[in-house]
Amino acid sequence: MTPPVPPDAYDVLLFEHIPKTAGSTFRRVLWQQYGSAHEVHTSMNDPEPRTEQIRAAIRAGRPLRALTSHVGYGLHERLPDHLRFAHVTILRDPVDRAVSHYYYARSRGNVGEDTTLLDFCRPGLSRPNALRAWNTQTAYLSGLRLRQLHGHPFDPTEYDEALLDQAKANLDRFAAVGLLERFDESLLLLGRTFGWPLVTLRSLPRNVGRRPPRAALSDEEREALEAANRLDRALYRYATERFEALLEERVPDAPERLRSLSRLNQAYRSMAPAVKGLEAVKRTVRRVLRAR
């Protein structure tokens, strides 16, 4: 079957990685497709040096077939304009995503231990990387987040219907959209979109945060999270409709393929310790070779 986006229709697949949406797991799937032709941009405190590194690699003729951007929509506009990009992303239920990111930020020291979940829902946190429970997915997909990382001040009044419309308009141009809650189906959709063999869609969950279950939220916390993510909730509903339409169109055999992928993952994950050990050896070898 010919993929909906043939390889000669784009130069670089650009994965817009929104925090805590299974992006680390999906990045591994991209590595299985593209190997060393896949670059990752995760420099969120000062993104320009890493952006320049990628620009320099492209100018030097280094092959680039896939790029993971952790800085928000718009990075492609800062790269050589001869490149054609096919954008994809994965979204998550906004309340679940915000709670997950809160506990992740706590574990990494990005917010103080005295910062409560209610604090995390308020726009007054001064550190840019702490502003992750305030319509984050809309900020990332609209392009606002990248502007903030380049010095644009956080202003809660900018989070309006116009920003939501911009995020939706950008999403409409994406080659495909996935949902964390339906991750394996999302992989099937992306695989059919780009012509990836089923065996390369196997995955190991990575960078999975530890947090109390959603049921542990108090009524006050749930209300605060929903209020802080009003735009994200609308964007998530919009993305869900597009996901379901694309899945029906491109993967009409989804139930059968989902069963096959489930069996493949069961076998693959049973070998997880050996797989992770081999990856550790590969990372060590790469470090040694780079040091020479």
Contacts in CASP RR format, 6 or more apart in sequence:
PFRMAT RR
TARGET T0000
AUTHOR 0000-0000-0000
METHOD contacts of the structure
MODEL  1
MTPPVPPDAYDVLLFEHIPKTAGSTFRRVLWQQYGSAHEVHTSMNDPEPR
TEQIRAAIRAGRPLRALTSHVGYGLHERLPDHLRFAHVTILRDPVDRAVS
HYYYARSRGNVGEDTTLLDFCRPGLSRPNALRAWNTQTAYLSGLRLRQLH
GHPFDPTEYDEALLDQAKANLDRFAAVGLLERFDESLLLLGRTFGWPLVT
LRSLPRNVGRRPPRAALSDEEREALEAANRLDRALYRYATERFEALLEER
VPDAPERLRSLSRLNQAYRSMAPAVKGLEAVKRTVRRVLRAR
1 192 0 8 1.000
1 195 0 8 1.000
3 191 0 8 1.000
3 192 0 8 1.000
3 193 0 8 1.000
3 194 0 8 1.000
3 195 0 8 1.000
4 175 0 8 1.000
4 192 0 8 1.000
4 193 0 8 1.000
4 250 0 8 1.000
5 86 0 8 1.000
5 175 0 8 1.000
5 193 0 8 1.000
5 194 0 8 1.000
7 194 0 8 1.000
9 84 0 8 1.000
9 86 0 8 1.000
10 84 0 8 1.000
10 85 0 8 1.000
10 86 0 8 1.000
10 175 0 8 1.000
11 64 0 8 1.000
11 65 0 8 1.000
11 83 0 8 1.000
11 84 0 8 1.000
11 85 0 8 1.000
12 64 0 8 1.000
12 65 0 8 1.000
12 66 0 8 1.000
12 67 0 8 1.000
12 76 0 8 1.000
12 83 0 8 1.000
12 84 0 8 1.000
12 85 0 8 1.000
12 86 0 8 1.000
13 30 0 8 1.000
13 34 0 8 1.000
13 65 0 8 1.000
13 66 0 8 1.000
13 67 0 8 1.000
13 85 0 8 1.000
13 86 0 8 1.000
13 88 0 8 1.000
13 175 0 8 1.000
13 194 0 8 1.000
14 66 0 8 1.000
14 67 0 8 1.000
14 69 0 8 1.000
14 75 0 8 1.000
14 76 0 8 1.000
14 85 0 8 1.000
14 86 0 8 1.000
14 87 0 8 1.000
14 88 0 8 1.000
15 23 0 8 1.000
15 26 0 8 1.000
15 27 0 8 1.000
15 30 0 8 1.000
15 66 0 8 1.000
15 67 0 8 1.000
15 68 0 8 1.000
15 69 0 8 1.000
15 87 0 8 1.000
15 88 0 8 1.000
15 89 0 8 1.000
16 69 0 8 1.000
16 72 0 8 1.000
16 73 0 8 1.000
16 87 0 8 1.000
16 88 0 8 1.000
16 89 0 8 1.000
16 140 0 8 1.000
16 141 0 8 1.000
16 174 0 8 1.000
17 23 0 8 1.000
17 26 0 8 1.000
17 27 0 8 1.000
17 68 0 8 1.000
17 69 0 8 1.000
17 70 0 8 1.000
17 89 0 8 1.000
17 90 0 8 1.000
18 72 0 8 1.000
18 89 0 8 1.000
18 90 0 8 1.000
18 91 0 8 1.000
18 92 0 8 1.000
18 97 0 8 1.000
18 136 0 8 1.000
18 137 0 8 1.000
18 140 0 8 1.000
18 141 0 8 1.000
19 70 0 8 1.000
19 97 0 8 1.000
19 101 0 8 1.000
19 104 0 8 1.000
19 132 0 8 1.000
19 136 0 8 1.000
20 92 0 8 1.000
20 97 0 8 1.000
20 100 0 8 1.000
20 101 0 8 1.000
20 104 0 8 1.000
20 209 0 8 1.000
21 89 0 8 1.000
21 90 0 8 1.000
21 91 0 8 1.000
21 92 0 8 1.000
21 97 0 8 1.000
21 137 0 8 1.000
21 180 0 8 1.000
22 90 0 8 1.000
22 92 0 8 1.000
22 180 0 8 1.000
22 183 0 8 1.000
22 205 0 8 1.000
23 68 0 8 1.000
23 90 0 8 1.000
23 207 0 8 1.000
24 206 0 8 1.000
24 207 0 8 1.000
25 183 0 8 1.000
25 203 0 8 1.000
25 204 0 8 1.000
25 205 0 8 1.000
25 206 0 8 1.000
25 207 0 8 1.000
26 90 0 8 1.000
26 187 0 8 1.000
26 203 0 8 1.000
27 38 0 8 1.000
27 40 0 8 1.000
27 68 0 8 1.000
27 206 0 8 1.000
28 203 0 8 1.000
28 204 0 8 1.000
28 206 0 8 1.000
29 187 0 8 1.000
29 190 0 8 1.000
29 200 0 8 1.000
29 201 0 8 1.000
29 202 0 8 1.000
29 203 0 8 1.000
30 38 0 8 1.000
30 66 0 8 1.000
30 68 0 8 1.000
31 38 0 8 1.000
32 200 0 8 1.000
32 202 0 8 1.000
33 66 0 8 1.000
33 194 0 8 1.000
33 196 0 8 1.000
33 200 0 8 1.000
34 65 0 8 1.000
34 66 0 8 1.000
36 63 0 8 1.000
37 63 0 8 1.000
37 64 0 8 1.000
37 65 0 8 1.000
37 66 0 8 1.000
38 65 0 8 1.000
38 66 0 8 1.000
38 67 0 8 1.000
38 68 0 8 1.000
39 54 0 8 1.000
39 57 0 8 1.000
39 64 0 8 1.000
39 66 0 8 1.000
39 67 0 8 1.000
39 68 0 8 1.000
40 67 0 8 1.000
40 68 0 8 1.000
40 70 0 8 1.000
41 47 0 8 1.000
41 50 0 8 1.000
41 51 0 8 1.000
41 54 0 8 1.000
41 67 0 8 1.000
41 68 0 8 1.000
41 69 0 8 1.000
41 70 0 8 1.000
41 71 0 8 1.000
41 75 0 8 1.000
42 50 0 8 1.000
42 68 0 8 1.000
42 70 0 8 1.000
42 71 0 8 1.000
43 49 0 8 1.000
43 50 0 8 1.000
43 51 0 8 1.000
43 71 0 8 1.000
44 70 0 8 1.000
44 71 0 8 1.000
44 129 0 8 1.000
44 149 0 8 1.000
45 128 0 8 1.000
45 129 0 8 1.000
47 71 0 8 1.000
47 75 0 8 1.000
47 146 0 8 1.000
47 149 0 8 1.000
47 150 0 8 1.000
48 150 0 8 1.000
51 75 0 8 1.000
51 78 0 8 1.000
51 79 0 8 1.000
54 64 0 8 1.000
54 67 0 8 1.000
54 79 0 8 1.000
55 78 0 8 1.000
55 79 0 8 1.000
55 80 0 8 1.000
57 64 0 8 1.000
58 64 0 8 1.000
58 79 0 8 1.000
58 80 0 8 1.000
58 83 0 8 1.000
59 80 0 8 1.000
64 83 0 8 1.000
67 75 0 8 1.000
69 75 0 8 1.000
71 145 0 8 1.000
71 146 0 8 1.000
71 149 0 8 1.000
72 139 0 8 1.000
72 140 0 8 1.000
72 141 0 8 1.000
72 143 0 8 1.000
72 145 0 8 1.000
72 146 0 8 1.000
73 87 0 8 1.000
73 140 0 8 1.000
73 141 0 8 1.000
73 142 0 8 1.000
73 143 0 8 1.000
73 145 0 8 1.000
73 146 0 8 1.000
73 170 0 8 1.000
74 143 0 8 1.000
74 146 0 8 1.000
75 146 0 8 1.000
76 83 0 8 1.000
76 85 0 8 1.000
76 87 0 8 1.000
86 175 0 8 1.000
86 194 0 8 1.000
87 170 0 8 1.000
87 173 0 8 1.000
87 174 0 8 1.000
87 175 0 8 1.000
88 174 0 8 1.000
88 175 0 8 1.000
88 176 0 8 1.000
88 177 0 8 1.000
88 178 0 8 1.000
88 190 0 8 1.000
88 193 0 8 1.000
89 141 0 8 1.000
89 171 0 8 1.000
89 174 0 8 1.000
89 177 0 8 1.000
89 178 0 8 1.000
90 177 0 8 1.000
90 178 0 8 1.000
90 179 0 8 1.000
90 180 0 8 1.000
90 183 0 8 1.000
90 186 0 8 1.000
91 137 0 8 1.000
91 177 0 8 1.000
91 178 0 8 1.000
91 179 0 8 1.000
91 180 0 8 1.000
91 235 0 8 1.000
91 236 0 8 1.000
91 239 0 8 1.000
92 100 0 8 1.000
92 137 0 8 1.000
92 179 0 8 1.000
92 180 0 8 1.000
92 181 0 8 1.000
92 236 0 8 1.000
93 180 0 8 1.000
93 181 0 8 1.000
93 236 0 8 1.000
94 135 0 8 1.000
94 136 0 8 1.000
94 137 0 8 1.000
94 225 0 8 1.000
94 226 0 8 1.000
94 229 0 8 1.000
94 232 0 8 1.000
94 233 0 8 1.000
94 236 0 8 1.000
95 214 0 8 1.000
95 217 0 8 1.000
95 222 0 8 1.000
95 225 0 8 1.000
95 226 0 8 1.000
95 229 0 8 1.000
96 214 0 8 1.000
97 136 0 8 1.000
97 137 0 8 1.000
97 180 0 8 1.000
97 232 0 8 1.000
98 120 0 8 1.000
98 121 0 8 1.000
98 132 0 8 1.000
98 133 0 8 1.000
98 136 0 8 1.000
98 225 0 8 1.000
98 228 0 8 1.000
98 229 0 8 1.000
99 117 0 8 1.000
99 211 0 8 1.000
99 214 0 8 1.000
99 217 0 8 1.000
99 225 0 8 1.000
100 209 0 8 1.000
100 211 0 8 1.000
101 132 0 8 1.000
101 133 0 8 1.000
101 136 0 8 1.000
102 111 0 8 1.000
102 117 0 8 1.000
102 120 0 8 1.000
102 132 0 8 1.000
102 133 0 8 1.000
102 211 0 8 1.000
103 209 0 8 1.000
103 210 0 8 1.000
103 211 0 8 1.000
103 212 0 8 1.000
104 209 0 8 1.000
105 111 0 8 1.000
105 120 0 8 1.000
105 129 0 8 1.000
105 130 0 8 1.000
105 132 0 8 1.000
106 112 0 8 1.000
106 113 0 8 1.000
106 115 0 8 1.000
107 209 0 8 1.000
107 210 0 8 1.000
110 127 0 8 1.000
110 129 0 8 1.000
110 130 0 8 1.000
111 119 0 8 1.000
111 120 0 8 1.000
111 125 0 8 1.000
111 127 0 8 1.000
111 130 0 8 1.000
115 125 0 8 1.000
115 130 0 8 1.000
117 217 0 8 1.000
117 221 0 8 1.000
117 224 0 8 1.000
117 225 0 8 1.000
118 220 0 8 1.000
118 221 0 8 1.000
118 224 0 8 1.000
119 125 0 8 1.000
120 130 0 8 1.000
120 132 0 8 1.000
120 133 0 8 1.000
121 133 0 8 1.000
121 134 0 8 1.000
121 221 0 8 1.000
121 224 0 8 1.000
121 225 0 8 1.000
121 227 0 8 1.000
121 228 0 8 1.000
122 224 0 8 1.000
122 228 0 8 1.000
123 131 0 8 1.000
123 134 0 8 1.000
123 154 0 8 1.000
123 156 0 8 1.000
123 228 0 8 1.000
125 131 0 8 1.000
128 148 0 8 1.000
128 149 0 8 1.000
128 154 0 8 1.000
131 148 0 8 1.000
131 154 0 8 1.000
133 225 0 8 1.000
133 228 0 8 1.000
133 229 0 8 1.000
134 156 0 8 1.000
134 159 0 8 1.000
134 228 0 8 1.000
134 229 0 8 1.000
135 159 0 8 1.000
135 163 0 8 1.000
135 228 0 8 1.000
135 229 0 8 1.000
135 230 0 8 1.000
135 231 0 8 1.000
135 232 0 8 1.000
136 145 0 8 1.000
136 229 0 8 1.000
136 232 0 8 1.000
137 167 0 8 1.000
137 232 0 8 1.000
137 235 0 8 1.000
137 236 0 8 1.000
138 144 0 8 1.000
138 159 0 8 1.000
138 163 0 8 1.000
138 164 0 8 1.000
138 167 0 8 1.000
138 231 0 8 1.000
138 232 0 8 1.000
138 235 0 8 1.000
139 145 0 8 1.000
139 148 0 8 1.000
139 159 0 8 1.000
139 163 0 8 1.000
141 167 0 8 1.000
141 170 0 8 1.000
141 171 0 8 1.000
141 235 0 8 1.000
142 163 0 8 1.000
142 164 0 8 1.000
142 166 0 8 1.000
142 167 0 8 1.000
142 170 0 8 1.000
143 166 0 8 1.000
143 167 0 8 1.000
143 170 0 8 1.000
144 152 0 8 1.000
144 158 0 8 1.000
144 163 0 8 1.000
148 154 0 8 1.000
159 231 0 8 1.000
161 231 0 8 1.000
163 231 0 8 1.000
164 231 0 8 1.000
164 234 0 8 1.000
164 235 0 8 1.000
167 231 0 8 1.000
167 235 0 8 1.000
168 235 0 8 1.000
168 238 0 8 1.000
171 177 0 8 1.000
171 235 0 8 1.000
171 238 0 8 1.000
171 239 0 8 1.000
171 242 0 8 1.000
172 242 0 8 1.000
175 193 0 8 1.000
175 194 0 8 1.000
176 189 0 8 1.000
176 190 0 8 1.000
176 193 0 8 1.000
176 246 0 8 1.000
177 239 0 8 1.000
177 242 0 8 1.000
177 243 0 8 1.000
177 246 0 8 1.000
178 186 0 8 1.000
178 189 0 8 1.000
178 190 0 8 1.000
178 239 0 8 1.000
178 243 0 8 1.000
179 185 0 8 1.000
179 186 0 8 1.000
179 239 0 8 1.000
179 240 0 8 1.000
179 243 0 8 1.000
180 186 0 8 1.000
182 243 0 8 1.000
183 203 0 8 1.000
184 258 0 8 1.000
184 261 0 8 1.000
184 262 0 8 1.000
184 265 0 8 1.000
185 247 0 8 1.000
185 251 0 8 1.000
185 254 0 8 1.000
185 258 0 8 1.000
186 243 0 8 1.000
187 201 0 8 1.000
187 203 0 8 1.000
187 261 0 8 1.000
188 201 0 8 1.000
188 247 0 8 1.000
188 251 0 8 1.000
188 254 0 8 1.000
188 257 0 8 1.000
188 258 0 8 1.000
188 261 0 8 1.000
189 243 0 8 1.000
189 246 0 8 1.000
189 247 0 8 1.000
189 250 0 8 1.000
189 251 0 8 1.000
190 196 0 8 1.000
190 201 0 8 1.000
191 201 0 8 1.000
192 250 0 8 1.000
192 251 0 8 1.000
193 246 0 8 1.000
193 250 0 8 1.000
198 257 0 8 1.000
198 260 0 8 1.000
198 261 0 8 1.000
198 264 0 8 1.000
199 264 0 8 1.000
201 261 0 8 1.000
201 264 0 8 1.000
202 261 0 8 1.000
202 264 0 8 1.000
202 265 0 8 1.000
202 268 0 8 1.000
203 265 0 8 1.000
203 268 0 8 1.000
204 268 0 8 1.000
204 269 0 8 1.000
204 272 0 8 1.000
204 275 0 8 1.000
204 276 0 8 1.000
217 225 0 8 1.000
226 233 0 8 1.000
247 254 0 8 1.000
251 257 0 8 1.000
268 275 0 8 1.000
END
